[in-house]
Amino acid sequence: SKLVLTVSCGLLLLGTVLLLFTERVNGGTFAPMTGGLRLLNAFFQSAAARSAGFNSVEVAAMTDGSLLVLIG
């Protein structure tokens, strides 16, 4: 339904933005990547955490804030 699609898109967008913000300076995850690659990995990580369980970056290297985004 429209509500499900709206909430799903909102969660993906919010998760992507929060992951980009919290991991922007973390040398173990997104910091060494270029801008486009950061965006793609943040989007994939946000989507996969809720559905597939795959990882595009090392979860153990993520900050506590990012882990909270993935769990929430």
Predicted model as a PDB file, atoms N, CA, C, CB and O in Angstrom, pLDDT in the B-factor column:
MODEL        1                                                                  
ATOM      1  N   SER A   1       0.830  -1.183   0.000  1.00 91.00           N  
ATOM      2  CA  SER A   1       0.000   0.000   0.000  1.00 91.00           C  
ATOM      3  C   SER A   1       0.881   1.255   0.000  1.00 91.00           C  
ATOM      4  CB  SER A   1      -0.948  -0.007   1.215  1.00 91.00           C  
ATOM      5  O   SER A   1       2.105   1.169   0.096  1.00 91.00           O  
ATOM      6  N   LYS A   2       0.256   2.381  -0.106  1.00 96.00           N  
ATOM      7  CA  LYS A   2       0.981   3.648  -0.164  1.00 96.00           C  
ATOM      8  C   LYS A   2       1.730   3.932   1.140  1.00 96.00           C  
ATOM      9  CB  LYS A   2       0.014   4.790  -0.469  1.00 96.00           C  
ATOM     10  O   LYS A   2       2.843   4.458   1.113  1.00 96.00           O  
ATOM     11  N   LEU A   3       1.141   3.595   2.250  1.00 97.00           N  
ATOM     12  CA  LEU A   3       1.777   3.817   3.546  1.00 97.00           C  
ATOM     13  C   LEU A   3       3.049   2.975   3.692  1.00 97.00           C  
ATOM     14  CB  LEU A   3       0.796   3.492   4.678  1.00 97.00           C  
ATOM     15  O   LEU A   3       4.072   3.472   4.162  1.00 97.00           O  
ATOM     16  N   VAL A   4       2.983   1.726   3.298  1.00 95.00           N  
ATOM     17  CA  VAL A   4       4.138   0.833   3.395  1.00 95.00           C  
ATOM     18  C   VAL A   4       5.283   1.346   2.524  1.00 95.00           C  
ATOM     19  CB  VAL A   4       3.751  -0.602   2.980  1.00 95.00           C  
ATOM     20  O   VAL A   4       6.432   1.375   2.965  1.00 95.00           O  
ATOM     21  N   LEU A   5       4.977   1.750   1.295  1.00 95.00           N  
ATOM     22  CA  LEU A   5       6.011   2.271   0.399  1.00 95.00           C  
ATOM     23  C   LEU A   5       6.610   3.572   0.919  1.00 95.00           C  
ATOM     24  CB  LEU A   5       5.437   2.490  -0.993  1.00 95.00           C  
ATOM     25  O   LEU A   5       7.819   3.783   0.821  1.00 95.00           O  
ATOM     26  N   THR A   6       5.783   4.432   1.465  1.00 96.00           N  
ATOM     27  CA  THR A   6       6.269   5.702   2.001  1.00 96.00           C  
ATOM     28  C   THR A   6       7.192   5.488   3.196  1.00 96.00           C  
ATOM     29  CB  THR A   6       5.096   6.588   2.403  1.00 96.00           C  
ATOM     30  O   THR A   6       8.257   6.100   3.276  1.00 96.00           O  
ATOM     31  N   VAL A   7       6.791   4.633   4.113  1.00 93.00           N  
ATOM     32  CA  VAL A   7       7.605   4.358   5.296  1.00 93.00           C  
ATOM     33  C   VAL A   7       8.900   3.650   4.902  1.00 93.00           C  
ATOM     34  CB  VAL A   7       6.817   3.506   6.311  1.00 93.00           C  
ATOM     35  O   VAL A   7       9.960   3.977   5.436  1.00 93.00           O  
ATOM     36  N   SER A   8       8.838   2.695   3.986  1.00 90.00           N  
ATOM     37  CA  SER A   8      10.035   1.988   3.536  1.00 90.00           C  
ATOM     38  C   SER A   8      11.035   2.933   2.877  1.00 90.00           C  
ATOM     39  CB  SER A   8       9.655   0.879   2.565  1.00 90.00           C  
ATOM     40  O   SER A   8      12.231   2.870   3.160  1.00 90.00           O  
ATOM     41  N   CYS A   9      10.554   3.794   2.013  1.00 93.00           N  
ATOM     42  CA  CYS A   9      11.438   4.778   1.362  1.00 93.00           C  
ATOM     43  C   CYS A   9      12.016   5.747   2.387  1.00 93.00           C  
ATOM     44  CB  CYS A   9      10.672   5.561   0.271  1.00 93.00           C  
ATOM     45  O   CYS A   9      13.188   6.115   2.302  1.00 93.00           O  
ATOM     46  N   GLY A  10      11.211   6.158   3.343  1.00 94.00           N  
ATOM     47  CA  GLY A  10      11.688   7.053   4.391  1.00 94.00           C  
ATOM     48  C   GLY A  10      12.774   6.413   5.241  1.00 94.00           C  
ATOM     49  O   GLY A  10      13.762   7.065   5.579  1.00 94.00           O  
ATOM     50  N   LEU A  11      12.600   5.142   5.589  1.00 90.00           N  
ATOM     51  CA  LEU A  11      13.603   4.433   6.379  1.00 90.00           C  
ATOM     52  C   LEU A  11      14.907   4.264   5.598  1.00 90.00           C  
ATOM     53  CB  LEU A  11      13.068   3.064   6.811  1.00 90.00           C  
ATOM     54  O   LEU A  11      15.993   4.408   6.159  1.00 90.00           O  
ATOM     55  N   LEU A  12      14.799   3.961   4.313  1.00 91.00           N  
ATOM     56  CA  LEU A  12      16.003   3.833   3.489  1.00 91.00           C  
ATOM     57  C   LEU A  12      16.744   5.156   3.381  1.00 91.00           C  
ATOM     58  CB  LEU A  12      15.643   3.324   2.096  1.00 91.00           C  
ATOM     59  O   LEU A  12      17.967   5.204   3.519  1.00 91.00           O  
ATOM     60  N   LEU A  13      16.010   6.219   3.138  1.00 94.00           N  
ATOM     61  CA  LEU A  13      16.625   7.532   3.004  1.00 94.00           C  
ATOM     62  C   LEU A  13      17.248   7.988   4.326  1.00 94.00           C  
ATOM     63  CB  LEU A  13      15.592   8.553   2.527  1.00 94.00           C  
ATOM     64  O   LEU A  13      18.388   8.453   4.349  1.00 94.00           O  
ATOM     65  N   LEU A  14      16.511   7.858   5.406  1.00 92.00           N  
ATOM     66  CA  LEU A  14      17.012   8.256   6.721  1.00 92.00           C  
ATOM     67  C   LEU A  14      18.225   7.421   7.124  1.00 92.00           C  
ATOM     68  CB  LEU A  14      15.906   8.123   7.775  1.00 92.00           C  
ATOM     69  O   LEU A  14      19.212   7.963   7.620  1.00 92.00           O  
ATOM     70  N   GLY A  15      18.160   6.120   6.918  1.00 90.00           N  
ATOM     71  CA  GLY A  15      19.285   5.250   7.242  1.00 90.00           C  
ATOM     72  C   GLY A  15      20.524   5.580   6.433  1.00 90.00           C  
ATOM     73  O   GLY A  15      21.635   5.570   6.963  1.00 90.00           O  
ATOM     74  N   THR A  16      20.343   5.874   5.151  1.00 92.00           N  
ATOM     75  CA  THR A  16      21.468   6.240   4.286  1.00 92.00           C  
ATOM     76  C   THR A  16      22.126   7.522   4.766  1.00 92.00           C  
ATOM     77  CB  THR A  16      21.003   6.400   2.835  1.00 92.00           C  
ATOM     78  O   THR A  16      23.350   7.595   4.873  1.00 92.00           O  
ATOM     79  N   VAL A  17      21.319   8.530   5.053  1.00 94.00           N  
ATOM     80  CA  VAL A  17      21.853   9.826   5.499  1.00 94.00           C  
ATOM     81  C   VAL A  17      22.557   9.685   6.846  1.00 94.00           C  
ATOM     82  CB  VAL A  17      20.723  10.873   5.600  1.00 94.00           C  
ATOM     83  O   VAL A  17      23.642  10.236   7.035  1.00 94.00           O  
ATOM     84  N   LEU A  18      21.958   8.962   7.772  1.00 92.00           N  
ATOM     85  CA  LEU A  18      22.571   8.794   9.096  1.00 92.00           C  
ATOM     86  C   LEU A  18      23.870   7.997   9.023  1.00 92.00           C  
ATOM     87  CB  LEU A  18      21.595   8.101  10.046  1.00 92.00           C  
ATOM     88  O   LEU A  18      24.831   8.313   9.725  1.00 92.00           O  
ATOM     89  N   LEU A  19      23.906   6.964   8.179  1.00 91.00           N  
ATOM     90  CA  LEU A  19      25.147   6.208   8.022  1.00 91.00           C  
ATOM     91  C   LEU A  19      26.238   7.065   7.394  1.00 91.00           C  
ATOM     92  CB  LEU A  19      24.908   4.962   7.172  1.00 91.00           C  
ATOM     93  O   LEU A  19      27.394   7.000   7.814  1.00 91.00           O  
ATOM     94  N   LEU A  20      25.887   7.861   6.402  1.00 91.00           N  
ATOM     95  CA  LEU A  20      26.867   8.764   5.795  1.00 91.00           C  
ATOM     96  C   LEU A  20      27.412   9.745   6.834  1.00 91.00           C  
ATOM     97  CB  LEU A  20      26.235   9.533   4.616  1.00 91.00           C  
ATOM     98  O   LEU A  20      28.612  10.014   6.868  1.00 91.00           O  
ATOM     99  N   PHE A  21      26.539  10.268   7.667  1.00 91.00           N  
ATOM    100  CA  PHE A  21      26.950  11.245   8.677  1.00 91.00           C  
ATOM    101  C   PHE A  21      27.820  10.619   9.758  1.00 91.00           C  
ATOM    102  CB  PHE A  21      25.730  11.885   9.310  1.00 91.00           C  
ATOM    103  O   PHE A  21      28.849  11.185  10.126  1.00 91.00           O  
ATOM    104  N   THR A  22      27.422   9.464  10.270  1.00 91.00           N  
ATOM    105  CA  THR A  22      28.141   8.870  11.394  1.00 91.00           C  
ATOM    106  C   THR A  22      29.451   8.194  10.984  1.00 91.00           C  
ATOM    107  CB  THR A  22      27.256   7.867  12.084  1.00 91.00           C  
ATOM    108  O   THR A  22      30.354   8.054  11.810  1.00 91.00           O  
ATOM    109  N   GLU A  23      29.565   7.778   9.738  1.00 90.00           N  
ATOM    110  CA  GLU A  23      30.761   7.064   9.296  1.00 90.00           C  
ATOM    111  C   GLU A  23      31.670   7.897   8.389  1.00 90.00           C  
ATOM    112  CB  GLU A  23      30.358   5.810   8.577  1.00 90.00           C  
ATOM    113  O   GLU A  23      32.612   7.354   7.811  1.00 90.00           O  
ATOM    114  N   ARG A  24      31.420   9.169   8.253  1.00 87.00           N  
ATOM    115  CA  ARG A  24      32.157   9.991   7.288  1.00 87.00           C  
ATOM    116  C   ARG A  24      33.643  10.105   7.582  1.00 87.00           C  
ATOM    117  CB  ARG A  24      31.567  11.359   7.244  1.00 87.00           C  
ATOM    118  O   ARG A  24      34.428  10.295   6.653  1.00 87.00           O  
ATOM    119  N   VAL A  25      34.058   9.997   8.832  1.00 87.00           N  
ATOM    120  CA  VAL A  25      35.475  10.125   9.189  1.00 87.00           C  
ATOM    121  C   VAL A  25      36.080   8.823   9.710  1.00 87.00           C  
ATOM    122  CB  VAL A  25      35.643  11.207  10.229  1.00 87.00           C  
ATOM    123  O   VAL A  25      37.234   8.809  10.137  1.00 87.00           O  
ATOM    124  N   ASN A  26      35.331   7.752   9.681  1.00 88.00           N  
ATOM    125  CA  ASN A  26      35.812   6.467  10.183  1.00 88.00           C  
ATOM    126  C   ASN A  26      36.690   5.813   9.111  1.00 88.00           C  
ATOM    127  CB  ASN A  26      34.616   5.534  10.573  1.00 88.00           C  
ATOM    128  O   ASN A  26      36.197   5.389   8.066  1.00 88.00           O  
ATOM    129  N   GLY A  27      37.987   5.738   9.382  1.00 87.00           N  
ATOM    130  CA  GLY A  27      38.931   5.171   8.429  1.00 87.00           C  
ATOM    131  C   GLY A  27      38.719   3.698   8.134  1.00 87.00           C  
ATOM    132  O   GLY A  27      39.218   3.200   7.124  1.00 87.00           O  
ATOM    133  N   GLY A  28      37.997   2.991   8.979  1.00 87.00           N  
ATOM    134  CA  GLY A  28      37.744   1.570   8.768  1.00 87.00           C  
ATOM    135  C   GLY A  28      36.541   1.283   7.902  1.00 87.00           C  
ATOM    136  O   GLY A  28      36.307   0.137   7.518  1.00 87.00           O  
ATOM    137  N   THR A  29      35.767   2.322   7.589  1.00 89.00           N  
ATOM    138  CA  THR A  29      34.546   2.081   6.804  1.00 89.00           C  
ATOM    139  C   THR A  29      34.474   3.010   5.588  1.00 89.00           C  
ATOM    140  CB  THR A  29      33.297   2.275   7.688  1.00 89.00           C  
ATOM    141  O   THR A  29      34.966   2.648   4.519  1.00 89.00           O  
ATOM    142  N   PHE A  30      33.873   4.198   5.721  1.00 87.00           N  
ATOM    143  CA  PHE A  30      33.578   5.043   4.561  1.00 87.00           C  
ATOM    144  C   PHE A  30      34.636   6.090   4.242  1.00 87.00           C  
ATOM    145  CB  PHE A  30      32.287   5.728   4.776  1.00 87.00           C  
ATOM    146  O   PHE A  30      34.664   6.590   3.117  1.00 87.00           O  
ATOM    147  N   ALA A  31      35.500   6.439   5.175  1.00 87.00           N  
ATOM    148  CA  ALA A  31      36.446   7.548   4.962  1.00 87.00           C  
ATOM    149  C   ALA A  31      37.352   7.357   3.745  1.00 87.00           C  
ATOM    150  CB  ALA A  31      37.303   7.723   6.190  1.00 87.00           C  
ATOM    151  O   ALA A  31      37.561   8.328   3.018  1.00 87.00           O  
ATOM    152  N   PRO A  32      37.901   6.173   3.475  1.00 90.00           N  
ATOM    153  CA  PRO A  32      38.791   6.043   2.318  1.00 90.00           C  
ATOM    154  C   PRO A  32      38.071   6.018   0.969  1.00 90.00           C  
ATOM    155  CB  PRO A  32      39.600   4.798   2.457  1.00 90.00           C  
ATOM    156  O   PRO A  32      38.731   6.048  -0.070  1.00 90.00           O  
ATOM    157  N   MET A  33      36.758   5.964   0.956  1.00 89.00           N  
ATOM    158  CA  MET A  33      35.989   5.855  -0.289  1.00 89.00           C  
ATOM    159  C   MET A  33      35.724   7.223  -0.911  1.00 89.00           C  
ATOM    160  CB  MET A  33      34.662   5.140  -0.029  1.00 89.00           C  
ATOM    161  O   MET A  33      35.755   8.245  -0.226  1.00 89.00           O  
ATOM    162  N   THR A  34      35.463   7.228  -2.220  1.00 90.00           N  
ATOM    163  CA  THR A  34      35.057   8.450  -2.902  1.00 90.00           C  
ATOM    164  C   THR A  34      33.590   8.733  -2.585  1.00 90.00           C  
ATOM    165  CB  THR A  34      35.280   8.335  -4.439  1.00 90.00           C  
ATOM    166  O   THR A  34      32.899   7.883  -2.023  1.00 90.00           O  
ATOM    167  N   GLY A  35      33.117   9.924  -2.944  1.00 86.00           N  
ATOM    168  CA  GLY A  35      31.752  10.342  -2.605  1.00 86.00           C  
ATOM    169  C   GLY A  35      30.669   9.413  -3.118  1.00 86.00           C  
ATOM    170  O   GLY A  35      29.764   9.045  -2.370  1.00 86.00           O  
ATOM    171  N   GLY A  36      30.750   9.031  -4.385  1.00 91.00           N  
ATOM    172  CA  GLY A  36      29.735   8.153  -4.957  1.00 91.00           C  
ATOM    173  C   GLY A  36      29.740   6.770  -4.337  1.00 91.00           C  
ATOM    174  O   GLY A  36      28.688   6.171  -4.114  1.00 91.00           O  
ATOM    175  N   LEU A  37      30.926   6.274  -4.064  1.00 93.00           N  
ATOM    176  CA  LEU A  37      31.044   4.956  -3.448  1.00 93.00           C  
ATOM    177  C   LEU A  37      30.534   4.970  -2.005  1.00 93.00           C  
ATOM    178  CB  LEU A  37      32.500   4.481  -3.489  1.00 93.00           C  
ATOM    179  O   LEU A  37      29.938   3.997  -1.543  1.00 93.00           O  
ATOM    180  N   ARG A  38      30.771   6.072  -1.302  1.00 92.00           N  
ATOM    181  CA  ARG A  38      30.225   6.215   0.059  1.00 92.00           C  
ATOM    182  C   ARG A  38      28.704   6.157   0.032  1.00 92.00           C  
ATOM    183  CB  ARG A  38      30.693   7.543   0.699  1.00 92.00           C  
ATOM    184  O   ARG A  38      28.083   5.447   0.823  1.00 92.00           O  
ATOM    185  N   LEU A  39      28.115   6.914  -0.888  1.00 93.00           N  
ATOM    186  CA  LEU A  39      26.653   6.958  -0.993  1.00 93.00           C  
ATOM    187  C   LEU A  39      26.093   5.579  -1.321  1.00 93.00           C  
ATOM    188  CB  LEU A  39      26.219   7.974  -2.065  1.00 93.00           C  
ATOM    189  O   LEU A  39      25.120   5.145  -0.706  1.00 93.00           O  
ATOM    190  N   LEU A  40      26.688   4.898  -2.269  1.00 92.00           N  
ATOM    191  CA  LEU A  40      26.228   3.567  -2.659  1.00 92.00           C  
ATOM    192  C   LEU A  40      26.348   2.576  -1.504  1.00 92.00           C  
ATOM    193  CB  LEU A  40      27.022   3.064  -3.863  1.00 92.00           C  
ATOM    194  O   LEU A  40      25.424   1.802  -1.253  1.00 92.00           O  
ATOM    195  N   ASN A  41      27.469   2.596  -0.807  1.00 90.00           N  
ATOM    196  CA  ASN A  41      27.651   1.683   0.328  1.00 90.00           C  
ATOM    197  C   ASN A  41      26.719   2.004   1.482  1.00 90.00           C  
ATOM    198  CB  ASN A  41      29.084   1.729   0.810  1.00 90.00           C  
ATOM    199  O   ASN A  41      26.218   1.092   2.140  1.00 90.00           O  
ATOM    200  N   ALA A  42      26.478   3.285   1.740  1.00 91.00           N  
ATOM    201  CA  ALA A  42      25.548   3.662   2.805  1.00 91.00           C  
ATOM    202  C   ALA A  42      24.132   3.200   2.470  1.00 91.00           C  
ATOM    203  CB  ALA A  42      25.573   5.187   3.031  1.00 91.00           C  
ATOM    204  O   ALA A  42      23.419   2.692   3.336  1.00 91.00           O  
ATOM    205  N   PHE A  43      23.727   3.377   1.214  1.00 92.00           N  
ATOM    206  CA  PHE A  43      22.397   2.921   0.792  1.00 92.00           C  
ATOM    207  C   PHE A  43      22.289   1.401   0.893  1.00 92.00           C  
ATOM    208  CB  PHE A  43      22.100   3.379  -0.650  1.00 92.00           C  
ATOM    209  O   PHE A  43      21.308   0.876   1.419  1.00 92.00           O  
ATOM    210  N   PHE A  44      23.299   0.703   0.389  1.00 90.00           N  
ATOM    211  CA  PHE A  44      23.271  -0.761   0.434  1.00 90.00           C  
ATOM    212  C   PHE A  44      23.243  -1.258   1.877  1.00 90.00           C  
ATOM    213  CB  PHE A  44      24.488  -1.347  -0.304  1.00 90.00           C  
ATOM    214  O   PHE A  44      22.482  -2.168   2.207  1.00 90.00           O  
ATOM    215  N   GLN A  45      24.059  -0.672   2.724  1.00 89.00           N  
ATOM    216  CA  GLN A  45      24.112  -1.093   4.125  1.00 89.00           C  
ATOM    217  C   GLN A  45      22.783  -0.840   4.818  1.00 89.00           C  
ATOM    218  CB  GLN A  45      25.237  -0.362   4.864  1.00 89.00           C  
ATOM    219  O   GLN A  45      22.329  -1.651   5.624  1.00 89.00           O  
ATOM    220  N   SER A  46      22.158   0.295   4.498  1.00 88.00           N  
ATOM    221  CA  SER A  46      20.863   0.619   5.087  1.00 88.00           C  
ATOM    222  C   SER A  46      19.786  -0.370   4.649  1.00 88.00           C  
ATOM    223  CB  SER A  46      20.452   2.037   4.708  1.00 88.00           C  
ATOM    224  O   SER A  46      18.960  -0.789   5.459  1.00 88.00           O  
ATOM    225  N   ALA A  47      19.794  -0.741   3.379  1.00 88.00           N  
ATOM    226  CA  ALA A  47      18.788  -1.675   2.857  1.00 88.00           C  
ATOM    227  C   ALA A  47      19.065  -3.108   3.300  1.00 88.00           C  
ATOM    228  CB  ALA A  47      18.744  -1.606   1.330  1.00 88.00           C  
ATOM    229  O   ALA A  47      18.146  -3.816   3.712  1.00 88.00           O  
ATOM    230  N   ALA A  48      20.311  -3.536   3.219  1.00 87.00           N  
ATOM    231  CA  ALA A  48      20.644  -4.935   3.516  1.00 87.00           C  
ATOM    232  C   ALA A  48      20.474  -5.271   4.993  1.00 87.00           C  
ATOM    233  CB  ALA A  48      22.072  -5.232   3.090  1.00 87.00           C  
ATOM    234  O   ALA A  48      20.160  -6.411   5.335  1.00 87.00           O  
ATOM    235  N   ALA A  49      20.673  -4.305   5.856  1.00 80.00           N  
ATOM    236  CA  ALA A  49      20.514  -4.581   7.290  1.00 80.00           C  
ATOM    237  C   ALA A  49      19.067  -4.931   7.636  1.00 80.00           C  
ATOM    238  CB  ALA A  49      20.969  -3.371   8.118  1.00 80.00           C  
ATOM    239  O   ALA A  49      18.815  -5.677   8.583  1.00 80.00           O  
ATOM    240  N   ARG A  50      18.133  -4.399   6.878  1.00 76.00           N  
ATOM    241  CA  ARG A  50      16.716  -4.652   7.156  1.00 76.00           C  
ATOM    242  C   ARG A  50      16.157  -5.848   6.402  1.00 76.00           C  
ATOM    243  CB  ARG A  50      15.909  -3.435   6.818  1.00 76.00           C  
ATOM    244  O   ARG A  50      15.076  -6.334   6.732  1.00 76.00           O  
ATOM    245  N   SER A  51      16.882  -6.332   5.386  1.00 79.00           N  
ATOM    246  CA  SER A  51      16.296  -7.382   4.571  1.00 79.00           C  
ATOM    247  C   SER A  51      17.211  -8.587   4.371  1.00 79.00           C  
ATOM    248  CB  SER A  51      15.919  -6.824   3.245  1.00 79.00           C  
ATOM    249  O   SER A  51      16.807  -9.713   4.664  1.00 79.00           O  
ATOM    250  N   ALA A  52      18.420  -8.384   3.884  1.00 77.00           N  
ATOM    251  CA  ALA A  52      19.245  -9.503   3.447  1.00 77.00           C  
ATOM    252  C   ALA A  52      20.290  -9.939   4.462  1.00 77.00           C  
ATOM    253  CB  ALA A  52      19.921  -9.149   2.178  1.00 77.00           C  
ATOM    254  O   ALA A  52      20.626 -11.121   4.532  1.00 77.00           O  
ATOM    255  N   GLY A  53      20.806  -9.007   5.245  1.00 74.00           N  
ATOM    256  CA  GLY A  53      21.841  -9.349   6.197  1.00 74.00           C  
ATOM    257  C   GLY A  53      23.245  -9.341   5.627  1.00 74.00           C  
ATOM    258  O   GLY A  53      24.181  -9.771   6.302  1.00 74.00           O  
ATOM    259  N   PHE A  54      23.419  -8.860   4.393  1.00 83.00           N  
ATOM    260  CA  PHE A  54      24.752  -8.757   3.801  1.00 83.00           C  
ATOM    261  C   PHE A  54      25.453  -7.509   4.307  1.00 83.00           C  
ATOM    262  CB  PHE A  54      24.670  -8.738   2.264  1.00 83.00           C  
ATOM    263  O   PHE A  54      24.810  -6.595   4.824  1.00 83.00           O  
ATOM    264  N   ASN A  55      26.768  -7.470   4.158  1.00 83.00           N  
ATOM    265  CA  ASN A  55      27.552  -6.311   4.573  1.00 83.00           C  
ATOM    266  C   ASN A  55      28.429  -5.841   3.425  1.00 83.00           C  
ATOM    267  CB  ASN A  55      28.413  -6.643   5.807  1.00 83.00           C  
ATOM    268  O   ASN A  55      29.025  -6.655   2.720  1.00 83.00           O  
ATOM    269  N   SER A  56      28.507  -4.542   3.238  1.00 83.00           N  
ATOM    270  CA  SER A  56      29.418  -3.982   2.237  1.00 83.00           C  
ATOM    271  C   SER A  56      30.654  -3.388   2.893  1.00 83.00           C  
ATOM    272  CB  SER A  56      28.707  -2.916   1.400  1.00 83.00           C  
ATOM    273  O   SER A  56      31.653  -3.131   2.222  1.00 83.00           O  
ATOM    274  N   VAL A  57      30.590  -3.169   4.194  1.00 85.00           N  
ATOM    275  CA  VAL A  57      31.738  -2.702   4.979  1.00 85.00           C  
ATOM    276  C   VAL A  57      31.811  -3.545   6.252  1.00 85.00           C  
ATOM    277  CB  VAL A  57      31.618  -1.162   5.321  1.00 85.00           C  
ATOM    278  O   VAL A  57      30.850  -4.226   6.610  1.00 85.00           O  
ATOM    279  N   GLU A  58      32.943  -3.493   6.921  1.00 84.00           N  
ATOM    280  CA  GLU A  58      33.150  -4.260   8.144  1.00 84.00           C  
ATOM    281  C   GLU A  58      32.288  -3.690   9.274  1.00 84.00           C  
ATOM    282  CB  GLU A  58      34.644  -4.254   8.544  1.00 84.00           C  
ATOM    283  O   GLU A  58      32.510  -2.564   9.719  1.00 84.00           O  
ATOM    284  N   VAL A  59      31.317  -4.460   9.730  1.00 83.00           N  
ATOM    285  CA  VAL A  59      30.400  -3.989  10.767  1.00 83.00           C  
ATOM    286  C   VAL A  59      31.142  -3.780  12.088  1.00 83.00           C  
ATOM    287  CB  VAL A  59      29.241  -4.989  10.956  1.00 83.00           C  
ATOM    288  O   VAL A  59      30.797  -2.880  12.853  1.00 83.00           O  
ATOM    289  N   ALA A  60      32.127  -4.580  12.354  1.00 85.00           N  
ATOM    290  CA  ALA A  60      32.885  -4.447  13.599  1.00 85.00           C  
ATOM    291  C   ALA A  60      33.641  -3.120  13.671  1.00 85.00           C  
ATOM    292  CB  ALA A  60      33.863  -5.606  13.740  1.00 85.00           C  
ATOM    293  O   ALA A  60      33.972  -2.658  14.763  1.00 85.00           O  
ATOM    294  N   ALA A  61      33.916  -2.505  12.523  1.00 89.00           N  
ATOM    295  CA  ALA A  61      34.643  -1.235  12.488  1.00 89.00           C  
ATOM    296  C   ALA A  61      33.718  -0.028  12.577  1.00 89.00           C  
ATOM    297  CB  ALA A  61      35.466  -1.146  11.224  1.00 89.00           C  
ATOM    298  O   ALA A  61      34.192   1.105  12.667  1.00 89.00           O  
ATOM    299  N   MET A  62      32.423  -0.248  12.555  1.00 89.00           N  
ATOM    300  CA  MET A  62      31.465   0.857  12.593  1.00 89.00           C  
ATOM    301  C   MET A  62      31.393   1.494  13.971  1.00 89.00           C  
ATOM    302  CB  MET A  62      30.087   0.372  12.179  1.00 89.00           C  
ATOM    303  O   MET A  62      31.669   0.856  14.987  1.00 89.00           O  
ATOM    304  N   THR A  63      31.016   2.767  13.983  1.00 88.00           N  
ATOM    305  CA  THR A  63      30.840   3.484  15.239  1.00 88.00           C  
ATOM    306  C   THR A  63      29.564   3.025  15.938  1.00 88.00           C  
ATOM    307  CB  THR A  63      30.801   5.002  14.993  1.00 88.00           C  
ATOM    308  O   THR A  63      28.705   2.390  15.326  1.00 88.00           O  
ATOM    309  N   ASP A  64      29.451   3.348  17.210  1.00 89.00           N  
ATOM    310  CA  ASP A  64      28.258   2.963  17.970  1.00 89.00           C  
ATOM    311  C   ASP A  64      26.994   3.594  17.383  1.00 89.00           C  
ATOM    312  CB  ASP A  64      28.411   3.371  19.441  1.00 89.00           C  
ATOM    313  O   ASP A  64      25.936   2.964  17.363  1.00 89.00           O  
ATOM    314  N   GLY A  65      27.102   4.839  16.904  1.00 88.00           N  
ATOM    315  CA  GLY A  65      25.952   5.507  16.305  1.00 88.00           C  
ATOM    316  C   GLY A  65      25.449   4.784  15.069  1.00 88.00           C  
ATOM    317  O   GLY A  65      24.241   4.669  14.862  1.00 88.00           O  
ATOM    318  N   SER A  66      26.359   4.300  14.256  1.00 88.00           N  
ATOM    319  CA  SER A  66      25.963   3.566  13.051  1.00 88.00           C  
ATOM    320  C   SER A  66      25.323   2.229  13.402  1.00 88.00           C  
ATOM    321  CB  SER A  66      27.173   3.341  12.143  1.00 88.00           C  
ATOM    322  O   SER A  66      24.358   1.809  12.764  1.00 88.00           O  
ATOM    323  N   LEU A  67      25.856   1.574  14.404  1.00 87.00           N  
ATOM    324  CA  LEU A  67      25.256   0.299  14.821  1.00 87.00           C  
ATOM    325  C   LEU A  67      23.844   0.522  15.353  1.00 87.00           C  
ATOM    326  CB  LEU A  67      26.127  -0.388  15.896  1.00 87.00           C  
ATOM    327  O   LEU A  67      22.964  -0.315  15.151  1.00 87.00           O  
ATOM    328  N   LEU A  68      23.630   1.631  16.021  1.00 85.00           N  
ATOM    329  CA  LEU A  68      22.289   1.960  16.500  1.00 85.00           C  
ATOM    330  C   LEU A  68      21.336   2.197  15.331  1.00 85.00           C  
ATOM    331  CB  LEU A  68      22.333   3.197  17.406  1.00 85.00           C  
ATOM    332  O   LEU A  68      20.172   1.801  15.388  1.00 85.00           O  
ATOM    333  N   VAL A  69      21.825   2.843  14.272  1.00 84.00           N  
ATOM    334  CA  VAL A  69      21.001   3.051  13.066  1.00 84.00           C  
ATOM    335  C   VAL A  69      20.641   1.712  12.454  1.00 84.00           C  
ATOM    336  CB  VAL A  69      21.742   3.935  12.025  1.00 84.00           C  
ATOM    337  O   VAL A  69      19.496   1.514  12.048  1.00 84.00           O  
ATOM    338  N   LEU A  70      21.582   0.792  12.375  1.00 82.00           N  
ATOM    339  CA  LEU A  70      21.316  -0.498  11.758  1.00 82.00           C  
ATOM    340  C   LEU A  70      20.365  -1.359  12.583  1.00 82.00           C  
ATOM    341  CB  LEU A  70      22.610  -1.236  11.543  1.00 82.00           C  
ATOM    342  O   LEU A  70      19.538  -2.083  12.031  1.00 82.00           O  
ATOM    343  N   ILE A  71      20.485  -1.278  13.902  1.00 82.00           N  
ATOM    344  CA  ILE A  71      19.604  -2.071  14.770  1.00 82.00           C  
ATOM    345  C   ILE A  71      18.196  -1.481  14.782  1.00 82.00           C  
ATOM    346  CB  ILE A  71      20.170  -2.133  16.208  1.00 82.00           C  
ATOM    347  O   ILE A  71      17.207  -2.214  14.745  1.00 82.00           O  
ATOM    348  N   GLY A  72      18.114  -0.159  14.835  1.00 71.00           N  
ATOM    349  CA  GLY A  72      16.824   0.531  14.925  1.00 71.00           C  
ATOM    350  C   GLY A  72      16.119   0.474  13.648  1.00 71.00           C  
ATOM    351  O   GLY A  72      15.013   1.002  13.530  1.00 71.00           O  
TER     352      GLY A  72                                                      
ENDMDL                                                                          
END                                                                             
